[in-house]
Amino acid sequence: MISSIHILNTKIDNLTMKETLQLVSQCIEQQKQIHHTVVNAGKIVALQKDKALRQGVNEADVINADGQAVIWASKLLNKPLKERVAGIDLFTNLLALATEKKYKVYLLGATPEVLEGLTEIIQQQYEPEIIAGAHHGYFSTEEEPEIVKNIANSGANMLFVAMSSPKKEIFLHTHKESLKAVNFIMGVGGSFDVISGKTKRAPLWMQSSGLEWFYRFLQEPRRMWKRYLIGNAKFISLVFKEKLK
């Protein structure tokens, strides 16, 4: 049984990257399904008021702590998590696992241009054969059932959905049953943009220092200021309120 903690209306599984990868591999070999998600400070703040997002997160089978701030909060609240399992790092590790084990992956999300660039990089760095299918993220609600059907029939073992929150959480929660033929389903946020080269990821020292959000903010300050500056302040406030209970 997976050990987990509960903080700020959120369940978080106390897993390392290695343990998470082992769990995914085991689930594929046993032909079971895992609905995976991650939480960071911004998402935890958002789900306090967004019921659909909160349900989409807490009803997932495995929930990793993506943000370093979540790790710090867990320690401050005397419920320490083992380590951060960043969604983008899990994504790239799973691509390597798919290459090793001959698993198939389906890529859903981002713009057609980003998706094309990502596909080329995966074919160069991993194995072309691991891609079972791909579709950009700009589709209508009316098109959604057909896309879900195509994914389910693609033969993919893993589905990676690169959309913003709460869209990706709601999409996966809504279609989990229809996608039961896919053993592992996961939202990966902006990972397609980073790996394709559209955006840059923070240096390792900033990642380990909990400053990855600030690096992202510097790249797109007009679009990101509210999410990070106001969101982070709200998260700190929530943590201290929880601490004082």
LINPE-V399405 format. One record per residue. SS is DSSP state (A for helix, B for strand, O for the rest). PSI is psi in radians with two decimals (NA if undefined). Layout:
# LINPE-V399405
ss: {SS;SS}
psi: {PSI;PSI}
This chain:
# LINPE-V399405
ss: {O;O;O;B;B;B;B;O;O;B;B;B;B;O;O;O;A;A;A;A;A;A;A;A;A;A;A;A;A;O;O;O;O;B;B;B;B;B;B;O;A;A;A;A;A;A;A;O;O;O;A;A;A;A;A;A;A;A;O;O;O;B;B;B;B;O;O;A;A;A;A;A;A;A;A;A;O;O;O;O;O;O;O;O;O;O;A;A;A;A;A;A;A;A;A;A;A;A;A;A;A;O;O;O;B;B;B;B;B;O;O;A;A;A;A;A;A;A;A;A;A;A;A;A;A;O;O;A;A;A;B;B;B;B;B;O;O;O;O;O;A;A;A;A;A;A;A;A;A;A;A;A;O;O;O;O;O;B;B;B;B;B;O;O;O;O;A;A;A;A;A;A;A;A;A;O;O;O;O;O;O;O;O;B;B;B;B;O;O;O;A;A;A;A;A;A;O;O;O;O;O;O;O;A;A;A;A;A;O;O;O;A;A;A;A;A;A;A;A;O;A;A;A;A;A;A;A;A;A;A;A;A;A;A;A;A;A;A;A;A;A;A;A;O;O}
psi: {2.41;2.27;2.39;2.86;2.87;2.05;2.45;0.86;0.45;2.34;2.33;2.24;2.38;1.31;2.55;3.00;-0.78;-0.77;-0.66;-0.77;-0.71;-0.70;-0.75;-0.81;-0.74;-0.73;-0.69;-0.76;-0.58;0.07;0.70;3.06;2.42;2.19;1.99;2.55;2.94;2.76;2.49;-3.08;-0.81;-0.73;-0.66;-0.69;-0.80;-0.67;-0.15;-0.59;-0.38;1.75;-0.71;-0.70;-0.78;-0.72;-0.75;-0.59;-0.98;-0.33;0.08;2.75;-0.60;2.26;2.00;2.70;1.92;-0.67;2.52;-0.54;-0.56;-0.65;-0.81;-0.76;-0.71;-0.65;-0.73;-0.57;0.22;0.59;1.07;2.28;2.63;-0.84;2.86;2.39;1.54;2.41;-0.73;-0.61;-0.68;-0.71;-0.88;-0.62;-0.61;-0.54;-0.69;-0.70;-0.70;-0.68;-0.76;-0.74;-0.03;0.61;2.80;2.50;2.63;2.35;2.12;2.14;3.13;-3.09;2.81;-0.64;-0.78;-0.75;-0.70;-0.76;-0.72;-0.79;-0.76;-0.74;-0.75;-0.71;-0.57;-0.74;-0.41;-2.08;2.29;-0.55;-0.25;-0.28;1.94;-0.40;2.94;2.58;2.40;2.97;0.12;1.37;2.74;2.91;-0.61;-0.54;-0.30;-0.84;-0.67;-0.66;-0.77;-0.74;-0.73;-0.68;-0.82;-0.58;0.06;-0.29;0.17;2.45;-0.45;2.42;2.24;2.13;1.96;1.46;2.91;2.86;2.50;0.16;-0.80;-0.66;-0.74;-0.70;-0.86;-0.69;-0.71;-0.72;0.19;-0.83;-0.71;-0.40;0.38;-0.33;-0.27;2.14;-0.49;2.14;2.35;2.42;2.33;0.21;-2.18;0.31;-0.62;-0.71;-0.71;-0.87;-0.59;-0.27;0.04;-0.73;2.78;2.57;2.64;2.64;2.78;-0.67;-0.56;-0.62;-0.83;-0.36;0.00;0.37;0.25;-0.63;-0.65;-0.65;-0.72;-0.69;-0.73;-0.51;-0.64;1.19;-0.67;-0.64;-0.50;-0.16;-0.75;-0.75;-0.78;-0.87;-0.87;-0.74;-0.75;-0.65;-0.70;-0.68;-0.80;-0.73;-0.75;-0.72;-0.79;-0.57;-0.72;-0.68;-0.60;-0.08;NA}
